[in-house]
Amino acid sequence: MTCMVCELTVIFSVSAGMGTRLLHRTIRKNYFLRHPLPKPTQKQCMLHRTFPKPISNLSCEALVYRRHGAFSDVLHLEEVPLFYNGREDIYIRMLAAPVNPADINMLHGNYGITPCFPAIGGNEGVGEVIKVGCNVNSVKPGDWVIPTDSGFGTWTTHAVCQAHQVTSIPNNISLISAATVSVNPCTAYRMLMDFVTLNPGDTVIQNGANSTVGQAVIQICSSMGINTINVIRDRPNVNALIEKLRSLGATYVITEETLQKQEMADIFKVVERPKLALNCVGGRSAGDLFTHLMDGSTMVTYGGMSRKPTPVPAKAVIFRNIKLYGFWMTQWKKDNLHDVAKIKGMLSDLIEMVRKGHLLEPACTQIPFKEYETAFHDSLNPCGSKNILIME
């Protein structure tokens, strides 16, 4: 028999609008005034140890925005009500959440998904489960969890959601690794696993190799015995950057100018031509990659940092059978929400790499949550480190 409370109570979602929340609160108040809940039976109390209250009004501090624009104009720290019904919900204390480029693009309205306003910012992070509803069996208090899908709203001290909206992960890895595992490492992992079959000794070439995704690609490939040719922009500290990427396991690190030099022929005397190219820059940087690919190879584009189109040589796709794909981790997650085993398997592989030291936590600056403005100002520096908001 379906529970009337479950039918009539509108469960709060972390992405719901504030006006909708107030309406939901009014619905709850009116309904429970007219229909008092029965006291839990002794059997229920024994079954669930402590039978939770049906409704528990909580609140959190969150970074909220009500329109698109620059963070300094639209993002504000506010107290936000949370509604925990004690049945299907879980109550989470957020521990850490990064400030990613995609988060900034969402604030500006320049991303592939747009939230319902008002919205809480942040798509990635890790939290600790504080309590769970009596119908929840997949997680328990003390578990660490990360969002299963994008748009969760992680820039908050606490959250209430349903169990399927998060995925549990081990709490014996570093907080920074846990908070940053679900976007960039997953992007690198999927691009390496989903488009071609890579074997030890194969070669992957990528531009934007110093990006967080690029560094994950280097480390994952190194752990698999796959060679990487890593293209970066020339800069004053280029030698230091080359050494850093080599320390992560890069086989070769070259500048964009090197793609047009004889040095490339020398590289291919040692390793095979790439069967996979990863492009996050676009423009000439991407166009020059085609020259060096193996016939029948694949190029995957997952970004466009240069804001220029990728020139595609007709000969490459007609006579050399080079295949072109796009990849967006957000879309992959939406397409695979039903396949819990696939998501957990990917995270398990990545976390095992973290445990073995094959996937290091990204270099970052930890910033207290209430000093969030510092993190956003720093994010405007293209050469700055990754910023992570620490909620504790």
Secondary structure, DSSP 4 states (H G I P E B T S, - for coil): ---HHHHHPPPP-TT--HHHHHHHHHHHHHHHHHSPPPPPPHHHHHHSSS---S-EEEEEEEEEESS-S-HHHHEEEEEEEEEE-SSSEEEEEEEEEEE-HHHHHHHHT-SS--PPSSEE--S--EEEEEEE-TT--S--TT-EEEESSS----SBSEEEEEGGGEEEE-SSS-HHHHHTSTTHHHHHHHHHHHSS---TT-EEEESSTTSHHHHHHHHHHHHHT-EEEEEE---TTHHHHHHHHHHTT-SEEEEGGGGGSTHHHHHTTTSPPPSEEEESSBHHHHHTTGGGSPTT-EEEE---TT-BPPP--HHHHHTS--EEEE--HHHHHHHTTT-HHHHHHHHHHHHHHHHHTSSPPPPEEEEEGGGHHHHHHHHT-TTSPEEEEE--
